[in-house]
Amino acid sequence: MGYNICMQVNTSRLQDILKTLSSEQLRYVAARTTVRTNKEAVARIGVNEATIYRWENKADVDEAVQLMLIDGVMVAYEILRRSTAAAAAEIEDELAHKSVHIRHLAAIDILDRQLGKPKQEVELKAKVEVAWNWETPVKTNI
């Protein structure tokens, strides 16, 4: 199997596993790929080490760690994908904030994300004088 085909298979398998993991397991997988031991990983996410050994899908979690070492972006993507609705709700809640400034910023954020940032035109005026030397051309006052 070529490198690209192997990476596609690994990425596909990793995506499939990640969709089945809990948020705590996703955080563990992300942490475990950056440290040397399970103990260090659980300390990073704030759970007891015994917890990870009780997971019924521990084999899938371990496989995700191994595949993550090959494709480190997928866990981050899955965490962000799951957080998208909560992030949108947070911005929506800001529309009802007591501060008009916060409401205004939330409205701008929503509009910019939905409609794109408005184009800002810049008018540039310049005066250019050209002095000509018959031997070599020279530009001045640029």
N, C-alpha and C positions, 0 to 999 in steps of 0.2 A: 504494500500500500504506500503510495507517495505521501510526502509530508503534508501537502494541502488537503488531500483526502482524509488523512489521519486526523488533522486538526479539525476538519468539518465534523467528523464522527465524534471526536472528543467534545467539541463545543455543543453539538446537538445533545449528547448524553448528559453533559453538565447542565444544560438548560432544563432538560427533563427532570433531573434530580432536584435542582434548585427550586423548581415550582412546587415540589412536595414538602420542602423543609419549612419549619416554623421560623419566625423572626429570630428567636434565640439561636436556633441552629445555623441560620445564615450568618449571624454575628460571630458565632463560634468558627465557622468555616473561614470567614474573612480573617479572624484573629489567628487561627491555627496556621495559616499560610505564611505568617510573618514572624512566628516564634518557633523555638525548637521543641517544646514539649506541650502536652495537653494541659499540664498544670499552669503553664504560663498563659495559655490561651483562655482558660476559664477565669483566671485572675483578671485578664483584660476585660472580659465581658461581665464580670461580677456574679458568676454562678459557682456552686459547689462542684468540685471535680466528679463526685459520685453521680451527679445529674447526667453527665454525658454518657455514662456507662449504662444508664437506665433507658436511654432512648431506644425504642423498638426498631427504629430505622438507622441504627448506629453504623451499619455496613454502608448504607447510602451516604451518610454524612462523611465517613472516611473516604469513600470513593470521590465525593465532591472535593474534599481537601486535595486528593491526589490530582484530580483533573484541574483544580484551581491553580495548582503549581504550574500547570502547562498554560492555562488561559486565565490570568488573574483579573480580567475585566468583568467577567460574567457575574460574580457575586455582587459586586458593586452595582451593576446594572439592575439586578433583580431587587436589591434593597431599594434603589431609587424608584423602580417601577412600582413597587408596592407602596411607596410613600407619596406617590403623585396625587392621589385623591385627598389625602390628609393635607398636603401642601396647598392644594387648590381650595380646600375648605377653610384653611387658615387665612388665605388671602380674602376669601369671601366674607369671613367673619370680620375682617378689618373694615369692610364697607359699613358696618354698623358701629364702629368705634366712636366714642364720645368726642375724640379729637378730630376736627375737620382736616387737619394736616394728615393724619393717618388715613382717613377715608380717601382723601385726595390721592395719596401715594398708592393706595390699593387700587383705586380706579385707573390710574395711569398704568400700573403694572398689568392689570387685566386687559386694558385696551391695547397696550403695546404687544402683549403676547398673542392676542386674537387678531389684531389688524396690522401688526407690525409698527415699528417706530416710525413716526412721521419724518419725511425727508425735510432736512433743513437746508435751505438754499443760502449760499454765501456769495455775496457780490464782491468782486475784486476789481478795483480800479487801479491802474498804474499809468504813469507817464514815462514814456521811454524816449530818450533822445539819442540819436545816432550821429556820430561824427565820422566822416569818411576820410581816411587817409589813403591816397591812391596807391600806396605801397602795401599797406595792410589795413583791413577794416577794423575799427575799434567801436565798441558799444560803451556808452557812458550813461550814468543816472538810471540804472536798472533797479 
